[in-house]
Amino acid sequence: MLIGGFEDKDAADIIIPASEKLLEKCGVFDLKGYTLGLQARTCNKWSPCPVLVLLYATLGLHRYNLLQGTKFQLNRVKKYVFSTGAAASYYITLDAMEPAADSSSSLQTFQTEVTEDSFGKFILTCNIARIRGEPSNVYTGLNIGYRLPECPPENPFEIYYLMKDSEIQANIGWIRLYLELAVATTDRNREASDFGLSNLEIVNVAVDAEGLLNAKNAIFYIRYKDLYEARLGNAVFDRIAIVRRIFDEDTGRFTLVGQNQSSDIIN
């Protein structure tokens, strides 16, 4: 009889406490191998980092940059630990670089944790995003369910702030991140190795928020053309990604919630 994945209770009584002790000693980010439903992977040329993990690593950096006023950019993912199951938690160790005014820069090693609320939905929470060694207050409460944002009855590109082309280009890193997350998390069956993300063309971006682009709580409407779907003959390739950004000052909980819809809803 299997007990928690083990053949018998005696094996579970030995292995589970040992695994818990190992996690307590090394921490989840430094875990090696497999234990207690967690599996570690190293990224290298023989085992490239999955696209979703790269996006989640970039999400962690975005959270750090937004809250700290920095501009770190992903250099590489060194390793990641993920929980087994459909919707997973990812504990990612990565190197990032912040370009300096004098054109010099140095690598920093970051640790970030990103949790999927539900497989196949764009509901992601990032509770940890820190330079390795920095203390952080980690939210350990229950996940709070969030409703997916919807398009308002009026055209959002007419009633909300429409970003200028120069503003889109100045913030293209996180805007494109939001779009790619909206596509990659909700359509896991796209056959292209990169989910066809390189074939997403941004058309317009509207913002519903006080303080606009730097607001910690905001809703973004990203109209785009999915040229990957267009090449497959899909007539519905003019779409809108609706992304809600939520930051809880009390808990430090950072969440992105969103969905994709046909642009027909505003026509």
C-alpha positions in Angstrom: 0.0 0.0 0.0 1.3 3.4 -0.9 1.5 6.0 1.9 2.3 9.5 0.7 4.2 7.9 -2.2 6.0 5.4 0.0 5.6 1.6 0.0 4.7 1.4 3.7 4.4 3.4 6.8 7.8 2.4 8.2 9.5 3.8 5.1 7.5 7.0 5.3 8.3 7.4 9.0 12.0 7.3 8.1 12.2 9.2 4.9 9.7 12.1 5.6 11.5 13.4 8.7 14.9 13.0 7.0 13.6 15.0 4.0 12.1 17.7 6.3 15.5 17.9 8.1 17.3 18.3 4.8 14.9 21.1 3.7 15.4 22.9 7.0 19.2 22.6 6.7 19.7 23.7 3.1 16.5 25.6 2.3 14.3 25.0 -0.7 16.4 27.1 -3.1 19.5 25.0 -2.5 17.7 21.7 -2.7 19.3 19.0 -4.9 17.5 16.1 -6.4 14.0 15.1 -5.3 12.3 15.2 -1.9 8.8 15.7 -0.4 7.2 16.5 -3.7 9.9 18.9 -4.7 12.3 18.4 -7.6 15.5 20.4 -8.5 16.7 21.1 -12.0 19.9 22.8 -13.2 19.9 24.9 -16.4 22.7 24.4 -18.8 23.4 23.8 -22.5 22.5 20.1 -22.1 19.3 20.9 -20.2 18.0 24.3 -21.4 15.7 26.3 -19.1 12.0 26.0 -20.0 10.3 29.1 -21.4 7.9 29.3 -18.5 10.7 29.2 -16.0 12.5 32.0 -17.8 9.2 34.0 -17.7 8.7 33.3 -14.0 12.3 34.4 -13.3 11.7 37.6 -15.1 8.5 38.1 -13.2 10.5 37.9 -9.9 12.9 40.5 -11.2 10.0 42.7 -12.2 8.5 42.6 -8.7 11.9 43.5 -7.3 12.4 46.4 -9.8 8.9 47.8 -9.3 9.2 47.9 -5.5 12.9 48.9 -5.2 13.1 51.3 -8.2 15.9 49.3 -9.9 16.3 48.0 -13.4 17.8 44.5 -13.1 17.7 42.4 -16.2 17.8 38.6 -16.4 21.2 37.2 -17.3 20.5 33.5 -16.8 18.6 31.0 -14.7 21.1 28.8 -12.7 18.6 26.3 -11.2 15.0 25.9 -10.2 13.1 23.8 -7.7 9.4 23.0 -8.5 6.6 21.2 -6.8 5.1 18.2 -8.5 1.5 18.5 -9.7 -0.4 20.4 -12.4 -0.3 23.8 -10.7 3.2 24.2 -9.3 5.4 26.5 -7.2 8.8 27.4 -8.6 11.8 28.4 -6.5 14.3 30.0 -8.9 17.9 31.0 -8.5 19.1 33.4 -11.2 21.8 35.9 -12.2 20.8 39.4 -13.1 22.5 42.6 -14.1 21.6 46.2 -13.6 23.2 48.5 -16.2 25.1 51.4 -14.6 25.3 55.0 -15.7 29.1 54.5 -16.4 28.3 51.5 -18.6 29.7 49.1 -16.0 27.6 46.5 -14.3 28.0 43.5 -12.0 26.1 40.3 -11.7 23.8 39.7 -8.7 22.3 36.4 -7.7 18.6 36.5 -7.0 16.1 34.1 -5.5 12.4 34.3 -6.4 9.4 32.2 -5.8 6.4 32.1 -8.2 3.3 30.1 -7.6 0.6 29.1 -10.1 -2.9 29.2 -8.6 -4.5 27.0 -11.2 -3.1 25.1 -14.2 -4.1 26.7 -17.5 -5.0 30.0 -15.9 -3.1 33.3 -15.6 -3.1 33.6 -11.9 0.5 34.0 -10.5 1.8 35.0 -7.1 5.3 36.1 -6.3 6.0 36.2 -2.6 9.8 36.2 -2.7 12.1 38.3 -4.9 15.4 39.1 -3.3 19.1 39.3 -3.8 20.5 36.1 -2.3 21.4 36.7 1.3 18.9 39.5 1.8 16.2 38.9 4.4 12.6 39.0 3.3 9.2 38.8 4.9 7.6 35.8 3.3 3.8 35.6 3.1 2.7 32.2 4.4 -1.1 32.7 4.5 -3.7 31.0 2.4 -3.9 32.0 -1.3 -6.7 34.4 -1.9 -8.8 33.7 -4.9 -8.9 36.6 -7.5 -11.5 37.1 -10.2 -10.2 37.3 -13.7 -10.3 40.9 -14.9 -12.8 41.5 -17.7 -13.1 44.1 -20.4 -15.5 47.0 -19.5 -18.6 47.7 -21.5 -16.9 50.7 -23.1 -13.8 50.4 -25.3 -10.9 50.5 -22.8 -8.6 52.1 -25.4 -11.0 55.1 -25.5 -11.9 55.5 -21.8 -8.5 54.8 -20.1 -5.0 56.2 -20.5 -3.6 55.2 -23.9 0.2 54.8 -23.7 2.3 56.7 -26.2 4.6 54.7 -28.5 7.6 56.1 -26.6 6.1 55.0 -23.3 5.5 51.5 -24.6 9.1 51.3 -25.8 10.5 52.6 -22.5 8.6 49.9 -20.6 8.6 47.2 -23.2 10.3 44.7 -20.9 7.5 44.3 -18.4 4.7 45.0 -20.8 5.9 42.2 -23.1 6.4 40.0 -20.0 2.7 40.5 -19.1 1.6 39.6 -22.6 3.8 36.6 -22.9 2.6 35.3 -19.5 -1.0 35.8 -20.5 -0.4 33.6 -23.6 2.0 31.0 -22.2 0.1 30.2 -19.0 -3.3 29.9 -20.6 -2.4 28.0 -23.8 0.0 25.2 -22.9 -0.8 23.3 -26.1 0.9 25.8 -28.5 3.3 23.5 -30.3 6.1 26.1 -31.0 9.1 25.6 -28.7 8.7 29.1 -27.3 4.8 29.0 -27.4 5.0 31.3 -30.4 5.8 34.2 -28.1 8.2 35.8 -30.6 5.2 36.2 -33.0 3.2 38.4 -30.7 2.9 42.0 -32.0 1.8 44.7 -29.6 -0.6 47.2 -31.1 -1.9 49.4 -28.2 -1.7 49.5 -24.4 -4.2 51.2 -22.1 -3.9 51.6 -18.3 -6.6 51.9 -15.7 -4.9 53.1 -12.5 -4.1 56.0 -10.3 -0.4 56.9 -10.8 -0.6 55.1 -14.1 2.5 53.1 -15.1 4.2 52.9 -11.7 1.0 52.1 -9.8 1.4 49.0 -7.7 -2.3 48.2 -8.4 -3.5 48.6 -11.9 -5.2 47.0 -14.9 -3.5 46.9 -18.3 -5.2 46.2 -21.6 -2.8 45.0 -24.2 -4.1 44.7 -27.7 -1.9 42.5 -29.9 -1.8 40.4 -33.0 -1.0 36.7 -32.6 0.8 36.1 -35.8 1.6 32.5 -34.7 -2.2 31.7 -34.7 -2.6 33.7 -37.9 -0.1 31.5 -39.7 -2.0 28.4 -38.5 -5.1 29.9 -40.2 -6.9 30.9 -37.0 -9.2 33.8 -37.9 -9.2 35.1 -34.3 -5.7 36.5 -34.0 -6.5 40.1 -33.1 -6.7 39.8 -29.4 -6.6 41.7 -26.0 -4.7 40.6 -23.0 -6.2 42.0 -19.8 -3.8 41.9 -16.9 -4.5 43.0 -13.3 -1.5 43.8 -11.1 -2.0 43.6 -7.4 0.3 44.4 -4.5 -0.7 44.0 -0.9 1.4 46.4 1.2 0.7 44.5 4.5 1.8 41.0 3.3 4.1 41.8 0.4 2.0 39.6 -1.8 2.5 40.4 -5.5 0.0 38.9 -7.9 -0.7 39.0 -11.6 -4.2 37.9 -12.8 -5.3 38.0 -16.4 -6.9 36.5 -19.5 -7.0 36.8 -23.3 -10.1 37.7 -25.3 -10.9 38.4 -28.9 -10.8 42.1 -29.9 -14.3 41.6 -31.2 -15.6 42.5 -27.7 -14.7 46.1 -28.3 -15.8 46.4 -32.0 
